[in-house]
Amino acid sequence: MALLLPAEGRWKERHKQEKQSVLRMEFKRFVNAFVRVPALVIRGGRRVVFKLLSWNPWQSVLLRAADALRWPLRC
């Protein structure tokens, strides 16, 4: 996931630091920050909406990763 994070734009240096932090993160901390996120899943009208129910410091990284994963992968 961390390898797909974009590091560009106005906050390029900050995004690079976050990317390196995610790459160096141990597995237990990664799971707690990105996998065990309380969310409400709403299905309706041919779409799925995820509502995050709590905040954590890694939320911005998670949302940037979700945007990066939304587009087709270029192999």
PyMOL Python script that loads the backbone (N, CA, C, O; Angstrom):
from pymol import cmd

cmd.read_pdbstr("""\
ATOM      1  N   MET A   1       0.818  -1.180   0.000  1.00  0.00           N
ATOM      2  CA  MET A   1       0.000   0.000   0.000  1.00  0.00           C
ATOM      3  C   MET A   1       0.871   1.257   0.000  1.00  0.00           C
ATOM      4  O   MET A   1       0.581   2.215  -0.717  1.00  0.00           O
ATOM      5  N   ALA A   2       1.918   1.254   0.787  1.00  0.00           N
ATOM      6  CA  ALA A   2       2.752   2.454   0.894  1.00  0.00           C
ATOM      7  C   ALA A   2       3.465   2.766  -0.412  1.00  0.00           C
ATOM      8  O   ALA A   2       3.723   3.932  -0.711  1.00  0.00           O
ATOM      9  N   LEU A   3       3.782   1.749  -1.186  1.00  0.00           N
ATOM     10  CA  LEU A   3       4.477   1.996  -2.445  1.00  0.00           C
ATOM     11  C   LEU A   3       3.581   2.688  -3.466  1.00  0.00           C
ATOM     12  O   LEU A   3       4.082   3.325  -4.394  1.00  0.00           O
ATOM     13  N   LEU A   4       2.264   2.573  -3.308  1.00  0.00           N
ATOM     14  CA  LEU A   4       1.329   3.206  -4.236  1.00  0.00           C
ATOM     15  C   LEU A   4       0.958   4.634  -3.838  1.00  0.00           C
ATOM     16  O   LEU A   4       0.281   5.330  -4.596  1.00  0.00           O
ATOM     17  N   LEU A   5       1.394   5.075  -2.658  1.00  0.00           N
ATOM     18  CA  LEU A   5       1.038   6.419  -2.204  1.00  0.00           C
ATOM     19  C   LEU A   5       1.722   7.480  -3.064  1.00  0.00           C
ATOM     20  O   LEU A   5       2.941   7.445  -3.232  1.00  0.00           O
ATOM     21  N   PRO A   6       0.954   8.417  -3.607  1.00  0.00           N
ATOM     22  CA  PRO A   6       1.572   9.483  -4.399  1.00  0.00           C
ATOM     23  C   PRO A   6       2.262  10.502  -3.489  1.00  0.00           C
ATOM     24  O   PRO A   6       1.754  10.830  -2.417  1.00  0.00           O
ATOM     25  N   ALA A   7       3.409  10.994  -3.919  1.00  0.00           N
ATOM     26  CA  ALA A   7       4.132  12.033  -3.175  1.00  0.00           C
ATOM     27  C   ALA A   7       4.372  13.198  -4.124  1.00  0.00           C
ATOM     28  O   ALA A   7       5.474  13.380  -4.642  1.00  0.00           O
ATOM     29  N   GLU A   8       3.337  13.970  -4.338  1.00  0.00           N
ATOM     30  CA  GLU A   8       3.440  15.090  -5.269  1.00  0.00           C
ATOM     31  C   GLU A   8       2.542  16.215  -4.803  1.00  0.00           C
ATOM     32  O   GLU A   8       1.712  16.045  -3.910  1.00  0.00           O
ATOM     33  N   GLY A   9       2.720  17.351  -5.417  1.00  0.00           N
ATOM     34  CA  GLY A   9       1.873  18.491  -5.104  1.00  0.00           C
ATOM     35  C   GLY A   9       2.480  19.394  -4.046  1.00  0.00           C
ATOM     36  O   GLY A   9       3.684  19.362  -3.791  1.00  0.00           O
ATOM     37  N   ARG A  10       1.635  20.189  -3.444  1.00  0.00           N
ATOM     38  CA  ARG A  10       2.060  21.203  -2.488  1.00  0.00           C
ATOM     39  C   ARG A  10       2.722  20.600  -1.257  1.00  0.00           C
ATOM     40  O   ARG A  10       3.664  21.179  -0.717  1.00  0.00           O
ATOM     41  N   TRP A  11       2.241  19.446  -0.807  1.00  0.00           N
ATOM     42  CA  TRP A  11       2.724  18.826   0.424  1.00  0.00           C
ATOM     43  C   TRP A  11       3.666  17.659   0.125  1.00  0.00           C
ATOM     44  O   TRP A  11       3.638  16.644   0.821  1.00  0.00           O
ATOM     45  N   LYS A  12       4.488  17.801  -0.897  1.00  0.00           N
ATOM     46  CA  LYS A  12       5.343  16.712  -1.370  1.00  0.00           C
ATOM     47  C   LYS A  12       6.270  16.176  -0.276  1.00  0.00           C
ATOM     48  O   LYS A  12       6.382  14.961  -0.110  1.00  0.00           O
ATOM     49  N   GLU A  13       6.925  17.046   0.460  1.00  0.00           N
ATOM     50  CA  GLU A  13       7.860  16.598   1.507  1.00  0.00           C
ATOM     51  C   GLU A  13       7.127  15.862   2.623  1.00  0.00           C
ATOM     52  O   GLU A  13       7.597  14.831   3.106  1.00  0.00           O
ATOM     53  N   ARG A  14       5.989  16.387   3.026  1.00  0.00           N
ATOM     54  CA  ARG A  14       5.199  15.731   4.078  1.00  0.00           C
ATOM     55  C   ARG A  14       4.717  14.358   3.614  1.00  0.00           C
ATOM     56  O   ARG A  14       4.751  13.396   4.381  1.00  0.00           O
ATOM     57  N   HIS A  15       4.271  14.265   2.367  1.00  0.00           N
ATOM     58  CA  HIS A  15       3.807  12.990   1.828  1.00  0.00           C
ATOM     59  C   HIS A  15       4.949  11.986   1.734  1.00  0.00           C
ATOM     60  O   HIS A  15       4.745  10.795   1.970  1.00  0.00           O
ATOM     61  N   LYS A  16       6.147  12.450   1.392  1.00  0.00           N
ATOM     62  CA  LYS A  16       7.307  11.553   1.361  1.00  0.00           C
ATOM     63  C   LYS A  16       7.610  11.006   2.752  1.00  0.00           C
ATOM     64  O   LYS A  16       7.899   9.819   2.904  1.00  0.00           O
ATOM     65  N   GLN A  17       7.545  11.865   3.763  1.00  0.00           N
ATOM     66  CA  GLN A  17       7.800  11.433   5.138  1.00  0.00           C
ATOM     67  C   GLN A  17       6.752  10.427   5.598  1.00  0.00           C
ATOM     68  O   GLN A  17       7.090   9.429   6.235  1.00  0.00           O
ATOM     69  N   GLU A  18       5.488  10.681   5.283  1.00  0.00           N
ATOM     70  CA  GLU A  18       4.427   9.742   5.653  1.00  0.00           C
ATOM     71  C   GLU A  18       4.615   8.405   4.953  1.00  0.00           C
ATOM     72  O   GLU A  18       4.398   7.351   5.552  1.00  0.00           O
ATOM     73  N   LYS A  19       5.014   8.442   3.699  1.00  0.00           N
ATOM     74  CA  LYS A  19       5.245   7.219   2.936  1.00  0.00           C
ATOM     75  C   LYS A  19       6.362   6.394   3.574  1.00  0.00           C
ATOM     76  O   LYS A  19       6.232   5.179   3.723  1.00  0.00           O
ATOM     77  N   GLN A  20       7.452   7.050   3.947  1.00  0.00           N
ATOM     78  CA  GLN A  20       8.552   6.345   4.602  1.00  0.00           C
ATOM     79  C   GLN A  20       8.128   5.800   5.965  1.00  0.00           C
ATOM     80  O   GLN A  20       8.546   4.709   6.350  1.00  0.00           O
ATOM     81  N   SER A  21       7.309   6.544   6.690  1.00  0.00           N
ATOM     82  CA  SER A  21       6.822   6.071   7.987  1.00  0.00           C
ATOM     83  C   SER A  21       5.966   4.823   7.835  1.00  0.00           C
ATOM     84  O   SER A  21       6.080   3.891   8.630  1.00  0.00           O
ATOM     85  N   VAL A  22       5.113   4.800   6.822  1.00  0.00           N
ATOM     86  CA  VAL A  22       4.267   3.625   6.591  1.00  0.00           C
ATOM     87  C   VAL A  22       5.127   2.435   6.176  1.00  0.00           C
ATOM     88  O   VAL A  22       4.864   1.307   6.592  1.00  0.00           O
ATOM     89  N   LEU A  23       6.147   2.676   5.363  1.00  0.00           N
ATOM     90  CA  LEU A  23       7.032   1.590   4.937  1.00  0.00           C
ATOM     91  C   LEU A  23       7.800   0.988   6.112  1.00  0.00           C
ATOM     92  O   LEU A  23       8.046  -0.218   6.137  1.00  0.00           O
ATOM     93  N   ARG A  24       8.179   1.816   7.081  1.00  0.00           N
ATOM     94  CA  ARG A  24       8.945   1.337   8.231  1.00  0.00           C
ATOM     95  C   ARG A  24       8.073   0.845   9.382  1.00  0.00           C
ATOM     96  O   ARG A  24       8.585   0.332  10.377  1.00  0.00           O
ATOM     97  N   MET A  25       6.777   0.999   9.251  1.00  0.00           N
ATOM     98  CA  MET A  25       5.847   0.652  10.323  1.00  0.00           C
ATOM     99  C   MET A  25       5.819  -0.859  10.562  1.00  0.00           C
ATOM    100  O   MET A  25       5.815  -1.642   9.612  1.00  0.00           O
ATOM    101  N   GLU A  26       5.799  -1.261  11.827  1.00  0.00           N
ATOM    102  CA  GLU A  26       5.676  -2.689  12.119  1.00  0.00           C
ATOM    103  C   GLU A  26       4.234  -3.138  11.880  1.00  0.00           C
ATOM    104  O   GLU A  26       3.308  -2.327  11.867  1.00  0.00           O
ATOM    105  N   PHE A  27       4.069  -4.442  11.693  1.00  0.00           N
ATOM    106  CA  PHE A  27       2.787  -4.974  11.232  1.00  0.00           C
ATOM    107  C   PHE A  27       1.647  -4.681  12.202  1.00  0.00           C
ATOM    108  O   PHE A  27       0.560  -4.299  11.766  1.00  0.00           O
ATOM    109  N   LYS A  28       1.865  -4.847  13.491  1.00  0.00           N
ATOM    110  CA  LYS A  28       0.797  -4.631  14.473  1.00  0.00           C
ATOM    111  C   LYS A  28       0.303  -3.181  14.436  1.00  0.00           C
ATOM    112  O   LYS A  28      -0.899  -2.926  14.511  1.00  0.00           O
ATOM    113  N   ARG A  29       1.222  -2.256  14.321  1.00  0.00           N
ATOM    114  CA  ARG A  29       0.844  -0.846  14.249  1.00  0.00           C
ATOM    115  C   ARG A  29       0.112  -0.543  12.939  1.00  0.00           C
ATOM    116  O   ARG A  29      -0.847   0.229  12.926  1.00  0.00           O
ATOM    117  N   PHE A  30       0.564  -1.153  11.838  1.00  0.00           N
ATOM    118  CA  PHE A  30      -0.096  -0.975  10.547  1.00  0.00           C
ATOM    119  C   PHE A  30      -1.546  -1.454  10.608  1.00  0.00           C
ATOM    120  O   PHE A  30      -2.452  -0.770  10.132  1.00  0.00           O
ATOM    121  N   VAL A  31      -1.759  -2.630  11.194  1.00  0.00           N
ATOM    122  CA  VAL A  31      -3.115  -3.178  11.305  1.00  0.00           C
ATOM    123  C   VAL A  31      -3.993  -2.249  12.132  1.00  0.00           C
ATOM    124  O   VAL A  31      -5.135  -1.984  11.756  1.00  0.00           O
ATOM    125  N   ASN A  32      -3.483  -1.758  13.239  1.00  0.00           N
ATOM    126  CA  ASN A  32      -4.276  -0.867  14.087  1.00  0.00           C
ATOM    127  C   ASN A  32      -4.572   0.471  13.410  1.00  0.00           C
ATOM    128  O   ASN A  32      -5.621   1.066  13.656  1.00  0.00           O
ATOM    129  N   ALA A  33      -3.668   0.946  12.570  1.00  0.00           N
ATOM    130  CA  ALA A  33      -3.854   2.251  11.935  1.00  0.00           C
ATOM    131  C   ALA A  33      -4.725   2.193  10.688  1.00  0.00           C
ATOM    132  O   ALA A  33      -5.483   3.125  10.418  1.00  0.00           O
ATOM    133  N   PHE A  34      -4.623   1.085   9.908  1.00  0.00           N
ATOM    134  CA  PHE A  34      -5.278   1.063   8.602  1.00  0.00           C
ATOM    135  C   PHE A  34      -6.361   0.004   8.445  1.00  0.00           C
ATOM    136  O   PHE A  34      -7.278   0.188   7.645  1.00  0.00           O
ATOM    137  N   VAL A  35      -6.284  -1.082   9.172  1.00  0.00           N
ATOM    138  CA  VAL A  35      -7.249  -2.168   8.978  1.00  0.00           C
ATOM    139  C   VAL A  35      -8.382  -2.086   9.988  1.00  0.00           C
ATOM    140  O   VAL A  35      -9.545  -2.265   9.626  1.00  0.00           O
ATOM    141  N   ARG A  36      -8.068  -1.825  11.215  1.00  0.00           N
ATOM    142  CA  ARG A  36      -9.091  -1.773  12.270  1.00  0.00           C
ATOM    143  C   ARG A  36      -9.681  -0.372  12.410  1.00  0.00           C
ATOM    144  O   ARG A  36      -9.681   0.213  13.494  1.00  0.00           O
ATOM    145  N   VAL A  37     -10.168   0.137  11.326  1.00  0.00           N
ATOM    146  CA  VAL A  37     -10.794   1.459  11.316  1.00  0.00           C
ATOM    147  C   VAL A  37     -12.300   1.258  11.380  1.00  0.00           C
ATOM    148  O   VAL A  37     -12.876   0.649  10.480  1.00  0.00           O
ATOM    149  N   PRO A  38     -12.950   1.759  12.432  1.00  0.00           N
ATOM    150  CA  PRO A  38     -14.399   1.605  12.494  1.00  0.00           C
ATOM    151  C   PRO A  38     -15.082   2.407  11.384  1.00  0.00           C
ATOM    152  O   PRO A  38     -14.872   3.612  11.240  1.00  0.00           O
ATOM    153  N   ALA A  39     -15.895   1.707  10.614  1.00  0.00           N
ATOM    154  CA  ALA A  39     -16.559   2.355   9.483  1.00  0.00           C
ATOM    155  C   ALA A  39     -17.973   1.818   9.327  1.00  0.00           C
ATOM    156  O   ALA A  39     -18.265   0.679   9.694  1.00  0.00           O
ATOM    157  N   LEU A  40     -18.829   2.640   8.788  1.00  0.00           N
ATOM    158  CA  LEU A  40     -20.198   2.272   8.477  1.00  0.00           C
ATOM    159  C   LEU A  40     -20.282   2.103   6.965  1.00  0.00           C
ATOM    160  O   LEU A  40     -19.932   3.015   6.215  1.00  0.00           O
ATOM    161  N   VAL A  41     -20.748   0.937   6.516  1.00  0.00           N
ATOM    162  CA  VAL A  41     -20.855   0.651   5.086  1.00  0.00           C
ATOM    163  C   VAL A  41     -22.319   0.770   4.693  1.00  0.00           C
ATOM    164  O   VAL A  41     -23.176   0.073   5.237  1.00  0.00           O
ATOM    165  N   ILE A  42     -22.596   1.650   3.751  1.00  0.00           N
ATOM    166  CA  ILE A  42     -23.967   1.891   3.299  1.00  0.00           C
ATOM    167  C   ILE A  42     -24.053   1.520   1.825  1.00  0.00           C
ATOM    168  O   ILE A  42     -23.329   2.067   0.993  1.00  0.00           O
ATOM    169  N   ARG A  43     -24.943   0.588   1.513  1.00  0.00           N
ATOM    170  CA  ARG A  43     -25.159   0.175   0.125  1.00  0.00           C
ATOM    171  C   ARG A  43     -26.508   0.685  -0.337  1.00  0.00           C
ATOM    172  O   ARG A  43     -27.523   0.500   0.335  1.00  0.00           O
ATOM    173  N   GLY A  44     -26.509   1.321  -1.480  1.00  0.00           N
ATOM    174  CA  GLY A  44     -27.774   1.795  -2.017  1.00  0.00           C
ATOM    175  C   GLY A  44     -27.584   2.526  -3.323  1.00  0.00           C
ATOM    176  O   GLY A  44     -26.604   3.248  -3.508  1.00  0.00           O
ATOM    177  N   GLY A  45     -28.517   2.336  -4.221  1.00  0.00           N
ATOM    178  CA  GLY A  45     -28.478   3.048  -5.491  1.00  0.00           C
ATOM    179  C   GLY A  45     -27.244   2.769  -6.321  1.00  0.00           C
ATOM    180  O   GLY A  45     -26.653   3.697  -6.874  1.00  0.00           O
ATOM    181  N   ARG A  46     -26.843   1.519  -6.420  1.00  0.00           N
ATOM    182  CA  ARG A  46     -25.687   1.086  -7.219  1.00  0.00           C
ATOM    183  C   ARG A  46     -24.358   1.656  -6.744  1.00  0.00           C
ATOM    184  O   ARG A  46     -23.419   1.760  -7.533  1.00  0.00           O
ATOM    185  N   ARG A  47     -24.261   2.018  -5.503  1.00  0.00           N
ATOM    186  CA  ARG A  47     -22.989   2.507  -4.990  1.00  0.00           C
ATOM    187  C   ARG A  47     -22.809   2.072  -3.541  1.00  0.00           C
ATOM    188  O   ARG A  47     -23.768   1.722  -2.851  1.00  0.00           O
ATOM    189  N   VAL A  48     -21.588   2.103  -3.111  1.00  0.00           N
ATOM    190  CA  VAL A  48     -21.245   1.757  -1.738  1.00  0.00           C
ATOM    191  C   VAL A  48     -20.552   2.965  -1.124  1.00  0.00           C
ATOM    192  O   VAL A  48     -19.604   3.502  -1.696  1.00  0.00           O
ATOM    193  N   VAL A  49     -21.030   3.390   0.046  1.00  0.00           N
ATOM    194  CA  VAL A  49     -20.462   4.542   0.738  1.00  0.00           C
ATOM    195  C   VAL A  49     -19.874   4.054   2.057  1.00  0.00           C
ATOM    196  O   VAL A  49     -20.536   3.351   2.820  1.00  0.00           O
ATOM    197  N   PHE A  50     -18.625   4.433   2.318  1.00  0.00           N
ATOM    198  CA  PHE A  50     -17.965   4.104   3.578  1.00  0.00           C
ATOM    199  C   PHE A  50     -17.876   5.377   4.405  1.00  0.00           C
ATOM    200  O   PHE A  50     -17.300   6.371   3.961  1.00  0.00           O
ATOM    201  N   LYS A  51     -18.440   5.351   5.602  1.00  0.00           N
ATOM    202  CA  LYS A  51     -18.346   6.490   6.512  1.00  0.00           C
ATOM    203  C   LYS A  51     -17.429   6.101   7.663  1.00  0.00           C
ATOM    204  O   LYS A  51     -17.698   5.141   8.385  1.00  0.00           O
ATOM    205  N   LEU A  52     -16.351   6.847   7.828  1.00  0.00           N
ATOM    206  CA  LEU A  52     -15.424   6.578   8.919  1.00  0.00           C
ATOM    207  C   LEU A  52     -16.024   7.117  10.208  1.00  0.00           C
ATOM    208  O   LEU A  52     -16.460   8.266  10.268  1.00  0.00           O
ATOM    209  N   LEU A  53     -16.043   6.278  11.240  1.00  0.00           N
ATOM    210  CA  LEU A  53     -16.710   6.639  12.484  1.00  0.00           C
ATOM    211  C   LEU A  53     -15.776   7.229  13.532  1.00  0.00           C
ATOM    212  O   LEU A  53     -16.240   7.744  14.549  1.00  0.00           O
ATOM    213  N   SER A  54     -14.483   7.165  13.302  1.00  0.00           N
ATOM    214  CA  SER A  54     -13.540   7.765  14.240  1.00  0.00           C
ATOM    215  C   SER A  54     -12.355   8.327  13.470  1.00  0.00           C
ATOM    216  O   SER A  54     -12.174   8.041  12.287  1.00  0.00           O
ATOM    217  N   TRP A  55     -11.556   9.125  14.155  1.00  0.00           N
ATOM    218  CA  TRP A  55     -10.410   9.759  13.531  1.00  0.00           C
ATOM    219  C   TRP A  55      -9.142   9.148  14.097  1.00  0.00           C
ATOM    220  O   TRP A  55      -9.086   8.816  15.281  1.00  0.00           O
ATOM    221  N   ASN A  56      -8.121   8.997  13.258  1.00  0.00           N
ATOM    222  CA  ASN A  56      -6.788   8.660  13.744  1.00  0.00           C
ATOM    223  C   ASN A  56      -5.770   9.456  12.938  1.00  0.00           C
ATOM    224  O   ASN A  56      -6.109   9.981  11.877  1.00  0.00           O
ATOM    225  N   PRO A  57      -4.537   9.558  13.412  1.00  0.00           N
ATOM    226  CA  PRO A  57      -3.544  10.391  12.720  1.00  0.00           C
ATOM    227  C   PRO A  57      -3.208   9.918  11.307  1.00  0.00           C
ATOM    228  O   PRO A  57      -2.671  10.692  10.515  1.00  0.00           O
ATOM    229  N   TRP A  58      -3.511   8.671  10.980  1.00  0.00           N
ATOM    230  CA  TRP A  58      -3.181   8.118   9.670  1.00  0.00           C
ATOM    231  C   TRP A  58      -4.346   8.193   8.692  1.00  0.00           C
ATOM    232  O   TRP A  58      -4.272   7.613   7.609  1.00  0.00           O
ATOM    233  N   GLN A  59      -5.406   8.883   9.044  1.00  0.00           N
ATOM    234  CA  GLN A  59      -6.598   8.939   8.200  1.00  0.00           C
ATOM    235  C   GLN A  59      -6.313   9.591   6.843  1.00  0.00           C
ATOM    236  O   GLN A  59      -6.818   9.125   5.822  1.00  0.00           O
ATOM    237  N   SER A  60      -5.529  10.638   6.819  1.00  0.00           N
ATOM    238  CA  SER A  60      -5.227  11.292   5.539  1.00  0.00           C
ATOM    239  C   SER A  60      -4.435  10.366   4.620  1.00  0.00           C
ATOM    240  O   SER A  60      -4.639  10.370   3.406  1.00  0.00           O
ATOM    241  N   VAL A  61      -3.533   9.576   5.195  1.00  0.00           N
ATOM    242  CA  VAL A  61      -2.755   8.623   4.400  1.00  0.00           C
ATOM    243  C   VAL A  61      -3.672   7.535   3.857  1.00  0.00           C
ATOM    244  O   VAL A  61      -3.543   7.130   2.702  1.00  0.00           O
ATOM    245  N   LEU A  62      -4.590   7.067   4.680  1.00  0.00           N
ATOM    246  CA  LEU A  62      -5.548   6.044   4.254  1.00  0.00           C
ATOM    247  C   LEU A  62      -6.401   6.544   3.092  1.00  0.00           C
ATOM    248  O   LEU A  62      -6.630   5.804   2.135  1.00  0.00           O
ATOM    249  N   LEU A  63      -6.865   7.767   3.161  1.00  0.00           N
ATOM    250  CA  LEU A  63      -7.703   8.315   2.096  1.00  0.00           C
ATOM    251  C   LEU A  63      -6.906   8.558   0.814  1.00  0.00           C
ATOM    252  O   LEU A  63      -7.429   8.360  -0.283  1.00  0.00           O
ATOM    253  N   ARG A  64      -5.644   8.985   0.938  1.00  0.00           N
ATOM    254  CA  ARG A  64      -4.805   9.125  -0.258  1.00  0.00           C
ATOM    255  C   ARG A  64      -4.543   7.771  -0.898  1.00  0.00           C
ATOM    256  O   ARG A  64      -4.520   7.657  -2.123  1.00  0.00           O
ATOM    257  N   ALA A  65      -4.344   6.742  -0.076  1.00  0.00           N
ATOM    258  CA  ALA A  65      -4.134   5.390  -0.611  1.00  0.00           C
ATOM    259  C   ALA A  65      -5.399   4.886  -1.300  1.00  0.00           C
ATOM    260  O   ALA A  65      -5.322   4.236  -2.343  1.00  0.00           O
ATOM    261  N   ALA A  66      -6.558   5.181  -0.724  1.00  0.00           N
ATOM    262  CA  ALA A  66      -7.815   4.761  -1.349  1.00  0.00           C
ATOM    263  C   ALA A  66      -7.985   5.433  -2.712  1.00  0.00           C
ATOM    264  O   ALA A  66      -8.436   4.796  -3.663  1.00  0.00           O
ATOM    265  N   ASP A  67      -7.629   6.707  -2.811  1.00  0.00           N
ATOM    266  CA  ASP A  67      -7.697   7.395  -4.109  1.00  0.00           C
ATOM    267  C   ASP A  67      -6.717   6.794  -5.106  1.00  0.00           C
ATOM    268  O   ASP A  67      -7.039   6.653  -6.286  1.00  0.00           O
ATOM    269  N   ALA A  68      -5.525   6.438  -4.641  1.00  0.00           N
ATOM    270  CA  ALA A  68      -4.527   5.843  -5.539  1.00  0.00           C
ATOM    271  C   ALA A  68      -4.968   4.462  -6.005  1.00  0.00           C
ATOM    272  O   ALA A  68      -4.701   4.082  -7.145  1.00  0.00           O
ATOM    273  N   LEU A  69      -5.636   3.709  -5.143  1.00  0.00           N
ATOM    274  CA  LEU A  69      -6.087   2.367  -5.507  1.00  0.00           C
ATOM    275  C   LEU A  69      -7.345   2.384  -6.365  1.00  0.00           C
ATOM    276  O   LEU A  69      -7.654   1.394  -7.028  1.00  0.00           O
ATOM    277  N   ARG A  70      -8.068   3.488  -6.360  1.00  0.00           N
ATOM    278  CA  ARG A  70      -9.299   3.579  -7.142  1.00  0.00           C
ATOM    279  C   ARG A  70      -9.013   3.512  -8.634  1.00  0.00           C
ATOM    280  O   ARG A  70      -9.787   2.917  -9.383  1.00  0.00           O
ATOM    281  N   TRP A  71      -7.922   4.108  -9.073  1.00  0.00           N
ATOM    282  CA  TRP A  71      -7.570   4.131 -10.490  1.00  0.00           C
ATOM    283  C   TRP A  71      -6.952   2.802 -10.886  1.00  0.00           C
ATOM    284  O   TRP A  71      -6.381   2.117 -10.037  1.00  0.00           O
ATOM    285  N   PRO A  72      -7.052   2.418 -12.159  1.00  0.00           N
ATOM    286  CA  PRO A  72      -6.458   1.145 -12.604  1.00  0.00           C
ATOM    287  C   PRO A  72      -4.942   1.156 -12.422  1.00  0.00           C
ATOM    288  O   PRO A  72      -4.278   2.171 -12.632  1.00  0.00           O
ATOM    289  N   LEU A  73      -4.416   0.003 -12.028  1.00  0.00           N
ATOM    290  CA  LEU A  73      -2.977  -0.114 -11.844  1.00  0.00           C
ATOM    291  C   LEU A  73      -2.282  -0.185 -13.195  1.00  0.00           C
ATOM    292  O   LEU A  73      -2.785  -0.807 -14.131  1.00  0.00           O
ATOM    293  N   ARG A  74      -1.153   0.439 -13.286  1.00  0.00           N
ATOM    294  CA  ARG A  74      -0.365   0.403 -14.527  1.00  0.00           C
ATOM    295  C   ARG A  74       0.821  -0.512 -14.297  1.00  0.00           C
ATOM    296  O   ARG A  74       1.740  -0.179 -13.548  1.00  0.00           O
ATOM    297  N   CYS A  75       0.797  -1.648 -14.933  1.00  0.00           N
ATOM    298  CA  CYS A  75       1.877  -2.624 -14.759  1.00  0.00           C
ATOM    299  C   CYS A  75       2.797  -2.630 -15.950  1.00  0.00           C
ATOM    300  O   CYS A  75       3.765  -3.391 -15.979  1.00  0.00           O
TER     301      CYS A  75
END
""", "prot")
cmd.dss("prot")
cmd.show_as("cartoon", "prot")
cmd.util.cbc("prot")
cmd.orient("prot")
